[in-house]
Amino acid sequence: MKKRVFDTIVVGGGASGITAAIFAARRGCEVLILEQKEKLCKKIYATGNGKCNFTNKNWQASYFRGSNSPLAEPVLRSFSLDDTLHFFKEIGIYPKERNGYYYPNSEQAASVAESLAREAERLGVQCLTGVKVTGVYKEESGLFLAETESGTFFGKSMVLATGGKASPVHGSDGSGYPFAKSFGHTVIPPLPAIVQLKAEGKFFKTLSGVRTDGKVTLHIEKECYTEEGELLFAAYGLSGIPVMQVSRYASVALSRGKEVYAELDLFPVLSEELLAEEIKRRFRVMKENSAEEALAGLCNHKLNYVVLQLCGLEPTKKAGVYGKKESLALARQIKHFTVKITGTNGFEQAQACTGGVPLTELTESMESKRVPGLYITGELADIDGTCGGYNLQWAWSSGAAAGRKIGGIYASHTTAKNRD
């Protein structure tokens, strides 16, 4: 019996995989997606707290990190913000912009995932879900093989779009790394990124659940990384978007045995000098109240309590016994609340991960420089973005780059249903 050979086999039906499939199919390719989860784009359903922040108006190369991150720029420019918005409008997603973040107007991540799946179906992409790929190979004939428990599938090309290791419950279990290695690629070990940080300090149990606007500066030897926004204290340490934005640097540094400290500014609206004056004024005006009561309304009451203790001051003592010296110490503690970072939460809590196949081993169309016809997209490549839709933008851009290249090479003689 003659075996069926697809123009391309896409291993992984997530954001980058389905995008690659769509753009290849739009140019007339016969495409097969093999997805181990029970439905396509499962991770998309959980993005943006179920609202799917799918890209961002504010684009800078610095929002994308990796061992060779400048190499991501031509890929991102080849399928830009405008291209992304146009594409999603084409498939039925009307964008809503909020502070530079783009969401579907429905504010439902499901609508993004389902629109992508419908477009793939419209183009005749064959999708097999609940199918785990156990091995990938390239024959001497040039054909690619994907072995599964349901049989072996053949393709003229192959896209590895399995994701990284972040959020394994949605399918990113790291299975693509050994596949990439089997084709001779380097794999930089993955680490959690966009993740919470564990910190040293018994007071974190007291502060658990406290939210406050502030600034975090991550100190790693002579380097520092700063973000602002809402900080969240947890029993294990620190969370909140600013913390998660700088977390990838902590992950990498800790893996290399470096010491990492997080310095928090818990009152960014005033300088240290002005804050000290405000505290001194409160102690003077409310001298008969406790020190803790005098600080009420300045920071969260749990923070006030912990800061007083860290400065060696008794929260229940009358405020009047404290003066300029104590006010300066408190202002310094609030403006430079410094803790040692001891680790990160695991891949289960991470929104993305560092590491993967270096871009130096891939072309601008995401094709392997080592194995012609093999493409590596999305999080399996060594690029991770910050919060704000940047990881999904990388998925769309890298997937489109691969799909367009495949379509240009392997497109069948049949008329394409929709040219991009």
N, C-alpha and C positions, 0 to 999 in steps of 0.2 A: 504494500500500500504506500502510495506516494505521501511523504510527509509535507505538512503545510509549513511554509516559511514566511514569517511576517517581515515587513520592512524593518520594524524595530520592536523589541520587547522592552517594556518599561517595568523595572522591578521596583515597586512601591507606588501606591496610588494616592500619595499626599499632594501637597501644594505644588512642588516642583515637578513631580512625576506626571500629574494630570495636565499641567501646563505644557510640558514637553510633548505629551501625547496629542493634545489638541493642535498645537502648531505643526506637528508632523502630519497629522491627519488632514489639516486644512490644505496641505499641498499634495494631497492624494495618496499619502502613505497608508499601508495596512499596519495597524498598530494593535498590540496586545499589552494590556496592563495586568500585572500579577500583584495582587494586594493580599497580605496575610490577615488583615482585619476583616470584619464582616461587611464593612462598607467603605467606600472611597472617602478620602479627605476627612478621616475621623478626627484628626488633631485640630482641624479648622473649626469644628463645632465648639471647641472649648476656648478659642482665642478671644482676647479682649473681653473677658468675663461674659462670653456668649454673644458679644456684639460684633466681633471681628474687625479690629482696627487693621485694615488690609494694606495700607500704605500711608505715607506722610508727605505733606506739602513741603516741609523743610528738609532739603537734601544736602548732606555734606559727606564727603568721603570718610571723615573721621567717625561717622556713625557706624561704620563697618570695620570690624577688627579681625585680625588674623596674622599669621606669620609673614604673609606677603599681601596685605590688604590693598595696597595701591593697584594691584592687578585686578581687583574687583571692579574698578571704576569703568573700564570699557564695556564690561558685561552689563553693568547697571545702565550705562548710557545707551546701549543697544536696545534696551526695552525700558524706557524711561518712565517717569511719573505720568506724563501725558499719554504714553502708550498704554500704561496700566489702566488708567481711568477710561480710555477709549475702549479697551478690551472688555472691561467689566460692564460698561454701558451696553456693548454689543450683546453680551450674554444675559442682560436683564438686570444688572445691579446698578441702581442709580446711587451715586456717591453723595454722602453727607460729610461736610468738613466741619470739624470742631477743634479750634486751637491748633490747626495744622494737621490734625489726625483725621484720616478718612475712614468712614464706616459705611456700610450699606444703609440706605435710607430706612430700610425696614428695622435696622438695629438688631438684626438676627444673623448670627454667624451661619446658621443653617441655610439661609438663603444663598450665601456665597458658595458653600459646599455643594448644595443641590444644583445651582446654576452651572457650576463647572461640570458636574456629573451629567447634566442634561446636554451640555454642549458636546461632551465626549460621545455620548450616545447618538446625538444627531449626526455626528461625523462618521459614525460607524466604527468607533474604537471598541474593540472587544475587551471587556473587563471581567476578569475572574477574581472574585473576592473569597476570603477564607482559604486562600492557597498560600502556603509557606514555601518559599524557594529555599532549597537545601544546598544548592551548588550552582555555580555559573562557570562556563568554560568558553573557549574559542577553539574551534576545530582547525585543522590544517587547511580545510577548504575555505576558511574565512567566516563560516557561520558561527553565530553565538548560540549557546545552549543554556537553557534555564531548567534545572531539574527540580521537580516538586513531587509531593506524594501523589499528585493527580496525573503525573506523566512528565514527559520532557517536551519543551517547546523550543522552537528554532527561530532565529531572527538574523537578518543581514547586519543589524546593528543592535546595540543594547544600551539602555539608560539605567544607571544605578541611582535610584532616587529613594533610598530606604530611610532617609533621615539620620539623625545622630543617635544620642542616648537620652535626650531630655524627654520627660513625660512618657515613659515606656508603656503606660497603660493605654496610650493612644497609638502605639505601634512603633515608636522610635526606640528599638531595643538594642541598637548597635550591631545588628546582623549584617549591615552593609560593609563594615570595616574589614572583616576577613575576606569578603568578596573582592574589595579593592586590592587588598594585599595579594590575593591569589593571582591577580593580573600584573603583579610586580610593582604596585604603587606603594609609596611611603604613606603611613598613617600617623599623624601626630596624635598622641593619646588624648582622647576627649576628657574634658573636665566640665563640671556644671558652670553655666553662665546664666545671667539674669536669675539670680537665686539669692536666698536669704543668707546672712552671715552669722556664724556662731562667734560669740565673744566671751571673754573672761570677766567674771564679776558676779558675786552673789546677789547684788541688787537687781539683777534683771528679772528675777521672779516677782519682785515688788512692782517693777515698771511694766510688766507684761500687759499688753493691750493699750498702752499709752500712745497716742498719736499727736504729733506736733510738727508744725512747719519749721524747717531748719535747713542746715547745710551739712553735708558730710564730705570730709576730705580723707581719702585713703592714702596713707603714708607707707611706701615700700622703699626702704633705703633712701636714695636721693630723689626718688620719683614720687609724685603725688597726683591724685585724680579727684576732682571736685564735682559734686552735683548738688542741686537744691530741690526742695519740694517737701512733701509730707513724709516724715520719718515715722516708723512704727517700731516700738519696742516689743520684744517677745521674750519668753522665759529663756530661750536659748541664745538671744542676742538681738540682732537688728534686721529690720525689713523695711519695706516701703520702696517706691520706685527709685528714688535717688541712690539708695543702698544697692538695689539690684542692678542699676546702671554701671556701677563700678565693681561689681562682684567678680566679673571675669578676671580682673587684674589680681584680685585676692586669690582666686583659684589657682592661677598660674604661679604666682609667687610662693604660695604655701606648698605647692607640689615640688618646688625647687628648694625648699627648706629655708626660705626667707621669712623674716619677721614682718608682720603686717599690723598696722594700727589704724583705727578709725577715729578721727577727730570730729566731733559734732559741735556745730554752733547752734545752740538751742534758742537763741534770741537774735536772729540776724538783722532785725529792724533797728537795733541800737548798737553803737560801738561799745567796746568794753568799758571805756571811760564813762560814757553817759549812763550805761547800765549800772555801774558802781554808784554813781550819783543818785540814781533812782532808788536803789536798794537802801542807801544811807538815809535818804529822805523818808522812806517807809519806816525804817527802824526808829527814826526820830519822832515822826508823827504818831506812830502806833506803838510807842514805847511800853505801854502797859499790856499790850497783846503779846502772844507768843511769837517767836521768830517765824514759825511756820505760818501763823495767821497774817503776819505782816507781808509775807510774800504771796499771799493768796491773790490770784488773778494775774500774776506775773507769768508763771509757767503752770502746767498741770500740777495739781497738788501733790501727786506722787513724785513728780520730778523735784518739786521744791523740797520735799522731805529727804529724798536721796541726796540732793546737792548739799543740803545743810550737813548731813551726816558725813559726806565725803570731805567736807571742809573742817570736820572735827567740831561742829557746832551743834548744840542741843536744840532740837526743834521746839521743845516745850518751854524753853527759857524765855524770859521777857525780852522783847526786841530791844529795849532800851539799854541792855548791857552790852550790845554790840555796836561798833562804830565803823570808822573809815577802814581799818585794817580788815575786818570781817567782810565788809561790803566789797572791797577789792578782791578778796579771795573768792567770794561767791560769784562775782561777775566773771572772774577768770575761769572758774569751773563751768559756768553756764556757757560761756563762749568757746571753751576749749575742753569739752567733755570727751576725754580720750580713753579708749578701751583697746585692749589687745584682741585681734581677731585670731581665733584658734582653728577655724574651719568654715566650711559652707554646708548647707543642707544638701541632700543628695539629688541625683538625677530625677527622682520622683517629683520633687518640688521645683526643679529648674524649668524655665521656659525655653532655654536654648543651651547649647553646649559649645565649648571651644574645641579646637582640634579638627582632625579629618585629613583629607588629601590636600596637600599644598597646591596653591594655584600655579606654582611654577611647573607643575607636572601636567597642566591642562591648558588648552588653547582658549581663546576668547569665546569660542562656541562651546566650551566645556568638554571638548573632546580630549581624550587621553592622548598625550604625546608618546606614550609607550605602547598602546594597543589601539591602532586605528579602528574606528567604528564603535569604540566604547566611550560613553559619556557619563560624567559624574556631576550631579546637580544638587542644589539645595544644601542642607545642613551636613551632608556627607563630605562636602568640600570644606576647607579650613577658612570659613568666614562665618562670623556671628555678628549680628546687629544689636543695637541698643533697643530699649523699649520704644514703642511708638509705630509699629508696622514695618520696621526695617528688615526684620528676618523674613517676613512674608514677601517684601519687595525683592529680596535676594532670591527667594524661591521662584517668584514669577519671572524675574529677569534671567536667571540661570536656566530655568526650564524652557523659556521661549528661545533662548540662544541655541540650546541643544535641538529643540524641535524644528526650528527653522533650518539649521544645518542638515539635519537628517532628511527633512523634506526636500531640500535642494539636491540631495544625492540619490535618495532611494525612492523618490516619488514614482508611483506606478503610472502607467499610461492613461489610467482613468482620469476623468476631469475632477479637479479638486472642488469640494463643495463650497469652500469659502477661502479666498486668498487673504492672508494677513498683510 
